[in-house]
Amino acid sequence: MRMTIESDPSYPAHWEADVVLRDGGTARIRPITTEDAGRLVSFYEQVSDESKYYRFFAPYPRLSDRDVHRFTHHDYVDRVGLAATVGEEFIGTVRYDRIGPDGRPASAPADEAEVAFLVQDAHQGRGVASALLEHIGAVARERGIRRFAAEVLPANTKMIKVFTDVGYQQKRSFEDGSVHLTLDLEPTAESLAVQRAREQRAEARSVQRLLAPGSVAVVGVSRSGAGVGAAALRNLRDSGFHGHLYAVNEAVTRDLLDGVRAYRTVEAIDAPVDLAVIAVPADRVPDAVAACGEHGVQGLVVLSAGYGDSGPAGLARQRELLRQVRSYGMRLIGPNAYGVINTAPEVELNASLTPAPMPVRGRTGLFTQSGAIGIALLSALLRRGEGLSSFVSAGNRADVSGNDILQYWYEDEATDVALLYLETLGNPRKFTRLARRTAAVKPVVVAKGGRHTPAGHVVPGTRLSEDTVSALLRQAGVIRVDTVTELVDVGLLLASQPLPAGPRIAILGNSESLGVLTYDACLTQGLRPLPPLDLTTAASPEDFRTALAAALTSDDCDAVVVTAIPWVSEHALADDLADALREAVAEAPGKPVAVVHVELAELVQALSATRAPDAEAPDRPAAGSPWTPAAPAATATAAPSRIPSYPAAERAVKAVAEAVRYGQWRRALADAGQVPEYEDIDEAGAAAQLAGLLADVDGGAVLTLNDWDARELLARYGIRVLPTLPAPSADAAVRAAGILGYPVALKTTAPHLRHRADLGGVRLDLTNEAELRRSYEELTDALGKPAELQPVIQAMVPRGVDTVVRSVIDPAAGAVLSFGLAGVASELLGDTAHRLVPATDRDAAGLIRSIRAAPLLFGWRGSDPVDTPALEEVLLRLSRLVDDHPEVIGVCLEPVVVAVEGTSVLSATVRVAHPPARGDLGPRTLPSY
């Protein structure tokens, strides 16, 4: 059943959502309609007598016609019902009825509602009620309801737990034999934390079911052994998969295909199937999906192409595929996927097109959207001795995305480093939130390969520039690299070495020239290199060991780069040098070591070969692990046996520099700062003003406030905008100056001249009437008539540095706070810094210091430093405004003049609109199709 706004104009289609449940399966939540009578009756018949008793407080074997009518007829304002569905069947329902102070049915402005749930017994324990409560709570807030009331029998402990665990502020009492609960629906830090923790566990579990199935069926295995399906089957078989494996071909005439039990259909398999790999033509995929859904398959990997990668018709086919997959409660990798790999010894799954042998077990997780890039990355990691914990190549990424994989890796003990190749970020706001949490415990390295959304990726667009996205990723602790090569380089270092404690780099080796190149590369990356130690070309492996051990025990450095050029007898000494370097690291672990080599292929192989006492266990340090800031050497009891090597100094130093910056970010987490409270903020007044301004504005329209309204709104948050007076004539300009007091500024406000002092549209420091009249005449003679220029008069403020403070609501990333210096030079150079809202005091301080022109604020070339604390306060107050009021979608303060004492905001533009029905604080949902 797919209700539409066209068939029922009152139907709130935006309440529909797909959710991941606690066990990793999916369900669809949607409003109940008049067409659901049969489904409701069927659902109720499958509920146990005990559950019915808990719902109605009395034996209630069946629903009467009156009950069915009541539970399926809603006005979607005062009476709302939602259902959780799998396929077309209900598995749970929730409804609210608005009530007044006397507990009787009421309408707005009554802001309380009675809420009740019922979940099919077979689906209890899956988190259905918790998901329904999140969504009905969001619906209620949208309809002006602020509190839920619920009556629950004391024996119904499961439902009491659903209410008490949600994180809302609540009151609880015992009245007339039942538990009376009142929940305040305003989101709290606790409720948001509960919601996101549930989201993490559910999405991680859904990925875990894909990566660790107990049984796999490959649908589309040719009898000849050729084709994608047959290749996937061979790779699964040859990888040593520990579960049950089945081949499916509708024309099969024998029991075995390639040594694997074969069936004509999935339904014919007389055992559960957890994962299906589908490799049939696109036009046959719907039948395969239906067969898998009816058989209870939990997840799909669709290798088939011909979807979003093949134009508009394929994109429509892809959307329908996702709708069908979710209707059965399954998750989907693909379509056009390359597959998945899990090297865990109890699984050994290679459900991909990567031929045997599959990658060795390691501590690195790899996610790619591109199959071709996935092949290249797997090859590069294997060639350089790095194993994998898991690999996912999601193709068109219709369902499972990098966000889901991050949720899985966050709690996956087998993964220490997360590598992602992404063509789009999909939902940057959610990605940065998940990445920040994951980066707090293990490195997240991202190579982003597309400057624009490629075909086949149905994701919300973003207006943010690549530089802005990079800045937001860095704020979240993500290591952003530019190339696939850098992704491997950085991943190798982080997977095998501890994090450096600082930027001081020791350089040693047998080539003075290579040492100088490394030194220069360190300076380019902002590191602090020590003078290179030249061991001369006669240096032996023992000389290298002694020098490296000395550097690792020195208090003067935080990391070491070893450089090496060939000896005459390269092959004889490669193993000896590798052993010598490993011995030095074992004697003094705790600092990262990288090797730069020139034409020493044998050394690369020797350094990448592990020396582990237990061949079954991955090589990782017991302390100073690759995702923990290095502890003092005395606490590090084991050393990594692999040392990463690089064929160029720049590549090695780049990897070390990224590790240094990541380590600094990790240490800064200990003091992440606070969002300050300001007692003079009038949040309620701002909300009332915005409601009035938007009262007559259509839902999708954007309103640019006039100067008066903008100044009033900003003033409620302590941001004072200097007033201007219009000057349509010279006489009017003189009168305005008399009101404001000399000295004054004369400015044009025409759109093509606004904030363009370089075009001559501004005259400053006019101290008397004669100067003002002369400047007015010059301005109009040079640039046009007053009606075109729209001149204004403004009082002069103390001289300082002109800056620009902005905030914009991006449709995908959310609210972003930006800062830069005013003027065309900064615009041309893109010298602007960004932070996500809400910004902390540390964010604001870092924001103004992260632009290249920041020295102008701090006394460059003998000038007086300006009042940066006052500037930070402006940033923080603006951040609070846009965070408190989602109606504010854009603010530009230009210029903000920062003087030696204080700031002056000379101009402000504010844009407002009705907020979206659901934001990042709303209930958890999967991306829509």
Residue pairs with C-beta under 8 A, 6 or more apart in sequence:
1 33
1 35
1 36
1 39
1 88
3 11
3 13
3 30
3 31
3 33
3 35
4 11
4 13
5 11
5 13
8 33
10 75
10 76
11 31
11 33
11 76
12 31
12 76
12 139
14 917
14 918
15 29
15 30
15 31
15 82
15 135
15 139
16 28
16 29
16 30
16 31
16 928
17 28
17 29
17 30
17 135
17 923
17 925
17 926
17 928
18 26
18 27
18 28
18 29
18 326
18 925
18 926
18 928
19 26
19 27
19 28
19 29
19 84
19 131
19 135
19 202
19 923
19 924
19 925
19 926
20 26
20 199
20 202
20 203
20 205
20 206
20 331
20 924
20 926
21 27
21 126
21 127
21 128
21 131
21 202
22 125
22 126
22 127
22 130
22 198
22 201
22 202
22 205
23 126
23 127
23 202
23 205
24 202
24 205
24 206
24 207
24 208
24 209
24 298
24 331
25 86
25 126
25 206
25 298
25 329
25 330
26 86
26 206
26 326
26 329
26 330
26 331
26 926
27 84
27 85
27 86
27 91
27 92
27 128
27 131
27 329
28 84
28 85
28 86
28 326
28 327
29 82
29 83
29 84
29 85
29 131
29 132
29 135
30 82
30 83
30 85
31 74
31 76
31 80
31 81
31 82
31 83
32 40
32 71
32 72
32 74
32 81
32 82
32 83
32 93
32 95
33 72
34 72
34 73
35 72
36 72
36 83
36 90
37 68
37 69
37 72
39 83
39 88
39 89
39 90
40 63
40 68
40 71
40 72
40 90
40 93
41 63
41 68
42 89
42 90
43 83
43 89
43 90
43 91
43 93
43 120
44 52
44 62
44 63
44 118
45 62
46 120
46 121
46 122
47 118
47 120
47 121
48 121
49 59
49 61
51 118
51 119
51 121
51 124
52 59
52 60
52 61
52 118
53 59
53 60
53 153
54 152
54 153
54 155
54 156
54 159
55 116
55 117
55 118
57 151
57 153
57 178
63 71
71 81
71 93
71 95
72 81
73 79
74 80
74 81
74 95
76 143
77 98
77 107
77 108
77 143
78 97
78 98
78 105
78 106
78 107
78 108
78 143
79 95
79 96
79 97
79 98
80 95
80 96
80 136
80 139
80 140
80 143
81 93
81 94
81 95
82 93
82 94
82 95
82 132
82 135
82 136
82 139
83 90
83 92
83 93
84 90
84 91
84 92
84 93
84 119
84 128
84 131
84 132
85 91
86 327
86 328
86 329
87 293
87 327
87 328
87 329
88 327
90 120
91 119
91 120
91 122
91 123
91 128
92 117
92 118
92 119
92 120
92 123
92 128
92 129
92 132
93 117
93 118
93 119
93 132
94 115
94 116
94 117
94 118
94 129
94 132
94 133
94 135
94 136
95 115
95 116
95 136
96 113
96 114
96 115
96 136
96 139
96 140
96 145
96 148
97 105
97 113
97 114
98 105
98 106
98 107
98 108
98 110
98 112
98 113
98 143
98 145
99 105
99 106
99 110
99 112
99 113
99 114
99 149
100 106
100 110
100 112
101 110
101 112
103 114
103 149
108 143
108 144
109 144
111 144
111 145
111 146
111 147
112 145
112 146
112 147
112 148
112 149
113 140
113 145
113 147
113 148
113 149
114 148
114 149
114 150
114 151
115 133
115 136
115 148
115 149
115 150
116 150
117 129
117 132
117 133
117 159
117 162
119 128
119 129
124 158
127 198
127 202
129 158
129 159
129 162
130 162
130 165
130 166
130 198
131 923
131 924
133 162
133 163
133 166
134 166
134 195
134 923
134 924
135 923
137 148
137 166
137 168
137 183
137 185
137 923
138 918
138 922
138 923
140 148
140 185
141 185
141 186
142 917
145 185
146 184
146 185
146 186
147 182
147 183
147 184
147 185
148 181
148 182
148 183
148 185
149 180
149 181
149 182
149 183
150 163
150 180
150 181
150 182
150 183
151 178
151 179
151 180
151 181
152 159
152 160
152 163
152 178
152 179
152 181
153 177
153 178
153 179
154 160
154 174
154 177
154 178
154 179
160 179
160 181
163 170
163 181
163 183
164 170
164 172
164 181
165 194
166 183
166 191
166 194
167 188
167 190
167 191
167 192
167 193
167 194
167 195
168 183
168 184
168 185
168 186
168 188
168 190
168 191
169 183
169 184
169 186
169 188
170 181
170 182
170 183
170 184
171 181
171 182
172 179
172 180
172 181
172 182
173 179
173 180
174 180
187 921
192 921
195 923
195 924
196 433
196 924
198 924
199 407
199 924
200 407
200 410
200 411
202 924
203 403
203 404
203 407
203 408
204 407
204 408
204 410
204 411
204 412
206 299
206 331
206 400
206 404
207 331
207 392
207 400
207 404
207 405
207 407
207 408
208 408
209 274
209 275
209 298
209 299
209 331
210 275
210 298
210 299
210 301
210 331
210 333
210 340
210 400
211 340
211 342
211 347
211 349
211 390
211 392
211 408
212 342
212 344
212 346
212 347
212 349
213 243
213 274
213 275
213 298
213 299
213 349
214 243
214 244
214 272
214 274
215 243
215 244
215 245
215 246
215 271
215 272
215 273
215 274
215 275
216 236
216 241
216 243
216 244
216 245
216 246
216 273
216 274
216 275
216 276
216 277
216 349
216 351
217 245
217 246
217 247
217 248
217 263
217 266
217 269
217 273
217 275
217 276
217 277
217 292
217 297
218 229
218 232
218 233
218 236
218 245
218 246
218 247
218 248
218 276
218 277
218 279
219 229
219 248
219 266
219 276
219 277
219 278
219 279
219 280
219 288
219 291
219 292
220 227
220 228
220 229
220 248
220 249
220 278
220 279
220 280
220 284
220 288
220 304
221 227
221 229
221 230
221 232
221 233
221 247
221 248
221 249
221 257
221 258
221 260
221 262
221 279
222 229
222 230
222 249
223 249
223 251
223 252
223 253
223 257
224 230
225 258
227 279
228 279
228 303
228 353
229 277
229 279
229 280
229 303
230 257
230 258
231 353
231 355
232 277
232 279
232 303
232 339
232 351
232 352
232 353
233 245
233 247
233 257
233 258
233 260
234 258
234 355
234 356
235 339
235 350
235 351
235 352
235 353
235 354
235 355
235 356
235 358
236 245
236 277
236 349
236 350
236 351
237 245
237 258
237 259
237 260
238 350
238 355
238 356
238 357
239 348
239 349
239 350
239 356
239 357
239 358
240 348
241 347
241 348
241 349
241 350
242 346
242 347
242 348
243 274
243 347
243 349
244 271
245 260
245 261
246 260
246 261
246 262
246 263
246 269
246 273
247 257
247 258
247 260
247 261
247 262
247 263
248 262
248 263
248 264
248 265
248 266
248 269
249 257
249 262
249 264
250 264
250 265
251 264
252 262
252 263
252 264
254 262
255 261
255 262
256 262
263 269
265 291
266 273
266 276
266 288
266 291
266 292
266 295
266 297
267 291
267 294
267 295
269 295
272 296
273 292
273 295
273 296
273 297
274 297
274 298
274 299
275 297
275 298
275 299
275 300
275 301
275 351
276 288
276 292
276 297
276 299
276 300
276 301
277 300
277 301
277 303
277 339
277 351
278 285
278 288
278 289
278 292
278 300
278 301
278 302
278 303
278 304
279 303
279 304
280 288
280 304
281 304
281 306
282 304
282 305
282 306
282 307
282 314
282 317
282 335
285 302
285 304
285 321
285 335
286 320
286 321
286 324
289 300
289 321
289 324
289 325
289 328
290 324
292 300
292 328
292 330
293 324
293 325
293 327
293 328
293 329
293 330
294 328
297 328
297 330
298 330
298 331
299 330
299 331
299 332
299 333
300 325
300 330
300 331
300 332
300 333
300 334
301 333
301 334
301 337
301 339
301 340
301 351
302 321
302 332
302 333
302 334
302 335
302 336
302 337
302 395
303 334
303 335
303 336
303 337
303 338
303 339
303 353
304 334
304 335
304 336
305 335
305 336
306 314
306 317
306 335
306 336
307 314
307 315
307 317
307 318
307 321
307 335
307 336
307 396
307 398
307 456
308 314
308 315
308 318
308 335
308 336
308 396
308 398
308 455
308 456
308 457
308 458
309 336
309 395
309 396
309 455
309 456
311 455
314 456
315 455
315 456
315 458
318 335
318 396
318 398
318 456
318 458
319 398
319 458
319 929
321 332
321 335
321 398
322 332
322 398
322 399
322 929
323 929
325 331
325 332
325 399
326 399
326 926
326 929
331 399
331 400
331 404
332 398
332 399
332 400
333 339
333 340
333 392
333 394
333 395
333 399
333 400
334 394
334 395
334 396
334 398
335 395
335 396
335 398
336 371
336 395
336 396
336 456
337 371
337 393
337 394
337 395
337 396
338 352
338 353
338 354
338 368
338 371
338 374
338 375
338 393
338 395
339 350
339 351
339 352
339 353
339 354
339 393
340 349
340 351
340 352
340 390
340 391
340 392
340 393
341 349
341 350
341 351
341 352
341 354
341 358
341 359
341 388
341 390
341 391
341 392
342 348
342 349
342 389
342 390
342 391
343 358
343 359
343 360
343 361
343 362
343 387
343 388
343 389
343 390
344 361
344 389
344 390
344 414
345 361
345 616
348 358
350 356
350 358
352 391
352 393
353 371
354 375
354 378
354 391
359 378
359 381
359 382
359 387
359 388
359 391
360 382
360 387
360 388
361 387
361 388
361 389
361 618
362 381
362 386
362 387
362 388
362 389
362 495
362 618
363 387
363 389
363 414
363 415
363 416
363 417
363 495
363 618
363 620
363 626
364 381
364 386
364 387
364 388
364 389
364 415
364 416
364 417
364 418
364 419
364 491
364 495
365 388
365 389
365 390
365 391
365 405
365 409
365 412
365 415
365 417
365 418
365 419
366 374
366 377
366 378
366 381
366 388
366 390
366 391
366 392
366 419
366 420
367 391
367 392
367 393
367 394
367 402
367 405
367 418
367 419
367 420
367 421
367 422
368 374
368 377
368 392
368 393
368 394
368 420
368 421
369 393
369 394
369 395
369 397
369 402
369 421
369 422
369 423
369 424
369 449
369 457
370 393
370 421
370 423
370 449
371 393
371 395
373 421
373 449
373 484
374 391
374 393
374 421
376 484
377 419
377 421
377 484
377 487
377 488
378 388
378 391
380 484
380 485
380 488
381 387
381 388
381 488
381 491
381 492
384 488
384 492
384 604
384 608
384 644
384 645
385 605
385 607
385 608
385 609
385 610
385 642
386 488
386 491
386 492
386 495
386 496
386 608
386 642
387 618
389 412
389 414
389 415
389 416
390 408
390 409
390 412
390 414
390 415
392 400
392 405
394 400
394 401
394 402
395 456
396 456
396 457
397 426
397 457
397 459
398 458
398 929
399 926
399 927
401 426
401 927
402 420
402 422
402 425
402 426
402 431
403 426
403 427
403 430
403 431
403 434
405 418
405 420
406 418
406 420
406 431
406 434
406 435
406 438
406 444
407 434
409 415
409 418
409 438
409 442
410 434
410 437
410 438
410 441
414 618
415 442
416 442
416 443
416 494
416 495
416 620
416 625
416 626
416 627
417 442
417 443
417 445
417 491
417 494
417 495
417 626
417 627
418 438
418 442
418 443
418 444
418 445
419 445
419 487
419 488
419 491
420 444
420 445
420 446
420 447
421 446
421 447
421 449
421 484
421 487
422 446
422 447
422 448
422 449
422 450
423 448
423 449
423 450
423 453
423 454
423 457
424 450
424 453
424 454
424 457
424 459
425 431
425 448
425 459
425 462
425 469
425 812
426 457
426 459
426 460
426 812
426 927
427 459
427 460
427 812
427 927
428 462
428 464
428 469
428 472
428 810
428 812
428 813
429 810
429 812
429 813
429 814
429 836
429 920
430 920
432 472
432 473
432 475
432 476
432 478
432 813
432 836
433 476
433 920
435 444
435 446
435 473
435 476
435 477
435 478
436 475
436 476
436 477
436 478
438 444
439 476
439 477
439 478
439 662
439 665
439 666
440 477
440 666
440 669
441 627
442 627
443 479
443 494
443 626
443 627
443 662
444 477
444 478
444 479
445 478
445 479
445 481
445 487
445 490
445 491
445 494
445 658
446 473
446 478
446 479
446 480
446 481
446 487
447 480
447 481
447 482
447 483
447 484
447 486
447 487
448 466
448 469
448 480
449 484
451 466
453 459
453 461
458 927
458 929
459 812
459 927
460 811
460 812
461 811
461 812
462 469
462 810
462 811
462 812
462 813
463 808
463 810
463 811
464 472
464 810
464 812
464 813
464 816
465 830
467 830
467 832
468 816
468 818
468 832
468 834
469 813
470 480
471 833
471 834
471 835
471 850
472 813
472 816
472 834
472 835
472 836
473 480
474 480
474 665
475 834
475 835
475 836
475 843
476 836
477 662
477 665
477 666
477 669
479 490
479 658
479 661
479 662
481 487
481 490
481 658
485 651
486 651
486 654
486 655
489 644
489 646
489 651
489 652
489 654
489 655
490 654
490 655
490 658
490 659
492 644
492 655
493 592
493 594
493 644
493 655
493 656
493 658
493 659
494 626
494 627
494 659
494 662
495 626
496 619
496 626
496 640
496 642
496 643
496 644
497 592
497 593
497 594
497 626
497 640
497 643
497 644
497 659
498 589
498 590
498 591
498 592
498 621
498 624
498 625
498 626
498 628
498 629
498 630
498 636
498 640
499 592
499 624
499 626
499 627
499 628
499 629
499 630
499 659
499 662
499 663
499 666
500 558
500 559
500 591
500 592
500 630
500 656
500 659
500 660
500 663
501 558
501 591
501 629
501 630
501 663
502 528
502 558
502 660
502 663
503 526
503 527
503 528
503 558
503 660
504 527
504 528
504 529
504 530
504 556
504 557
504 558
504 559
505 522
505 527
505 528
505 529
505 530
505 557
505 558
505 559
505 560
505 561
505 653
505 656
506 529
506 530
506 533
506 551
506 554
506 556
506 557
506 559
506 560
506 561
507 515
507 518
507 519
507 522
507 529
507 530
507 531
507 532
507 533
507 560
507 561
507 563
508 515
508 532
508 533
508 535
508 544
508 547
508 548
508 551
508 560
508 561
508 562
508 563
509 515
509 518
509 532
509 533
509 534
509 535
509 544
509 562
509 563
509 564
509 565
509 596
510 534
510 535
510 536
510 537
510 538
510 539
510 544
510 563
510 564
510 565
511 534
511 537
511 563
511 564
511 565
511 598
512 532
512 534
514 563
514 565
514 596
514 598
514 649
515 532
515 533
515 534
515 563
516 532
517 649
517 650
518 529
518 532
518 561
518 563
518 596
518 649
518 652
518 653
519 529
519 531
519 532
521 649
521 650
521 652
521 653
521 654
522 528
522 529
522 561
522 653
522 657
523 529
524 650
524 653
525 653
525 654
525 656
525 657
526 657
527 653
527 656
527 657
527 660
530 556
530 557
532 563
533 547
533 551
535 543
535 544
535 547
537 565
537 567
541 573
541 576
541 577
541 579
541 580
542 580
544 562
544 564
544 577
544 580
544 581
544 584
545 580
545 581
545 583
545 584
546 584
548 560
548 562
548 580
548 581
548 584
548 585
548 593
549 584
549 587
549 588
551 557
551 560
552 560
552 584
552 585
552 587
552 588
552 589
552 590
552 591
552 593
552 633
553 588
553 633
557 591
558 591
558 660
559 591
559 592
559 593
559 594
559 656
559 659
559 660
560 591
560 592
560 593
560 594
561 593
561 594
561 595
561 596
561 649
561 652
561 653
561 656
562 581
562 593
562 594
562 595
562 596
563 595
563 596
563 597
563 649
564 577
564 595
564 596
564 597
564 598
564 600
564 603
565 597
565 598
565 599
565 600
566 598
566 599
566 600
567 573
570 600
570 602
570 603
571 602
574 600
574 602
574 603
574 605
574 606
575 602
575 606
577 603
577 606
578 603
578 606
578 607
578 609
578 643
579 606
581 593
581 595
581 607
581 643
582 611
582 639
582 641
582 643
585 593
585 639
585 640
585 643
586 639
588 633
589 621
589 623
589 624
589 633
589 636
589 637
589 638
589 639
589 640
590 623
590 624
590 630
590 631
590 632
590 633
590 635
590 636
591 630
591 633
592 630
592 656
592 659
593 643
594 643
594 644
594 645
594 646
594 652
594 653
594 655
594 656
595 603
595 607
595 643
595 644
595 645
595 646
595 652
596 645
596 646
596 647
596 648
596 649
596 652
597 603
597 604
597 645
597 646
597 647
598 647
600 645
603 645
604 645
607 642
607 643
607 644
607 645
608 642
608 644
608 645
609 642
610 619
610 641
610 642
611 641
612 618
612 619
612 641
619 640
619 641
619 642
620 626
620 640
621 636
621 638
621 639
621 640
622 636
622 637
622 638
623 631
623 635
623 636
623 637
623 638
624 630
624 631
624 635
624 636
626 640
629 663
629 666
629 667
630 636
630 663
644 652
644 655
645 652
646 652
646 655
668 842
671 842
672 840
672 842
673 840
673 841
673 842
673 843
674 840
674 841
675 838
675 839
675 840
675 841
675 876
675 879
675 880
675 883
676 841
676 876
678 717
678 718
678 877
678 880
680 718
681 716
681 717
681 718
681 877
681 880
682 716
682 717
683 716
683 884
685 716
686 713
686 716
686 717
686 881
686 884
686 885
687 884
687 885
689 709
689 712
689 713
689 716
690 713
690 885
690 887
690 888
690 912
693 703
693 705
693 709
693 912
694 703
694 887
694 912
694 913
694 914
697 703
697 913
697 914
699 914
700 913
700 914
701 913
702 889
702 911
702 912
702 913
703 911
703 912
703 913
704 909
704 910
704 911
705 713
705 909
705 910
705 911
705 912
707 721
707 724
707 908
709 910
710 721
710 908
710 909
710 910
711 721
711 723
711 908
713 881
713 888
713 910
714 720
714 721
714 881
714 891
714 905
714 908
714 910
715 721
717 877
717 878
717 880
717 881
718 873
718 877
719 874
719 877
719 878
719 881
719 893
719 905
719 908
720 905
721 893
721 905
721 906
721 907
721 908
722 794
722 795
722 797
722 904
722 905
722 906
723 740
723 794
724 747
724 749
724 792
724 793
724 794
724 907
725 736
725 739
725 740
725 792
725 793
725 794
726 732
726 736
726 790
726 791
726 792
726 793
727 733
727 736
727 746
727 776
727 786
727 791
727 792
727 793
728 786
728 787
728 791
729 786
730 772
730 773
730 776
730 777
733 746
733 772
733 773
733 776
733 791
733 793
734 769
734 772
734 773
736 744
736 792
736 793
737 744
737 766
737 769
737 772
737 793
740 793
740 794
740 795
741 795
742 766
742 767
742 768
743 765
743 766
743 767
743 795
743 796
744 766
744 772
744 793
744 794
744 795
744 796
745 762
745 763
745 764
745 765
745 766
745 793
745 794
745 795
745 796
746 762
746 763
746 766
746 772
746 775
746 776
746 779
746 791
746 792
746 793
747 761
747 762
747 763
747 791
747 792
747 793
747 794
748 754
748 761
748 762
748 779
748 783
748 789
748 790
748 791
749 789
749 790
749 791
749 792
750 761
750 784
750 788
750 789
750 790
753 759
753 761
753 783
753 789
754 761
754 907
755 822
755 894
755 895
755 907
756 824
757 823
758 823
758 824
759 783
760 779
760 782
760 783
761 779
761 783
761 789
763 775
763 778
763 779
764 796
765 796
766 772
766 775
776 791
779 789
779 791
780 786
780 789
783 789
794 906
797 897
797 899
797 904
797 906
798 897
798 899
798 900
798 901
798 902
798 904
799 897
799 899
800 866
800 867
800 897
800 898
800 899
800 900
800 903
800 904
801 821
801 856
801 857
801 866
801 897
801 898
802 821
802 822
802 823
802 895
802 896
802 897
803 819
803 820
803 821
803 822
803 871
803 895
803 896
803 897
803 898
804 818
804 819
804 820
804 821
804 822
804 826
804 832
804 892
804 893
804 894
804 895
804 896
805 817
805 818
805 819
805 874
805 875
805 878
805 892
805 893
805 894
805 896
806 817
806 818
806 819
806 890
806 891
806 892
806 893
806 894
807 815
807 816
807 817
807 818
807 837
807 878
807 879
807 881
807 882
807 888
807 890
807 891
808 815
808 816
808 818
808 889
808 890
808 891
809 815
809 816
809 882
809 886
809 888
809 889
809 890
810 816
813 836
814 836
814 837
814 919
814 920
815 836
815 837
815 879
815 882
815 883
816 834
816 835
816 836
816 837
817 834
817 835
817 836
817 837
817 839
817 843
817 847
817 875
817 878
817 879
817 882
818 832
818 833
818 834
819 832
819 833
819 834
819 847
819 848
819 851
819 875
820 826
820 827
820 831
820 832
820 833
820 851
820 853
821 831
821 851
821 853
821 856
822 894
822 895
825 831
826 832
826 851
826 853
829 852
831 851
831 852
831 853
832 851
833 847
833 848
833 850
833 851
834 847
835 843
835 844
835 846
835 847
837 879
837 882
837 883
838 879
838 880
838 883
839 847
839 875
839 876
839 879
841 872
841 876
844 872
844 875
844 876
844 879
845 868
845 872
847 875
848 854
848 857
848 868
848 871
848 872
848 875
856 863
857 865
857 866
857 868
857 871
857 898
858 865
858 866
858 868
859 865
864 900
865 900
866 898
866 899
866 900
867 898
867 899
867 900
867 901
867 902
867 903
868 898
870 898
870 901
870 902
870 903
871 896
871 898
871 903
873 903
874 893
874 896
874 903
874 905
878 891
878 893
881 888
881 891
882 888
882 891
886 915
886 916
886 919
887 912
887 913
887 914
887 915
888 910
888 911
888 912
889 911
889 912
889 913
890 909
890 910
890 911
891 908
891 909
891 910
891 911
892 908
892 909
893 905
893 907
893 908
894 906
894 907
894 909
895 906
895 907
896 903
896 904
896 905
896 906
897 903
897 904
897 906
918 925
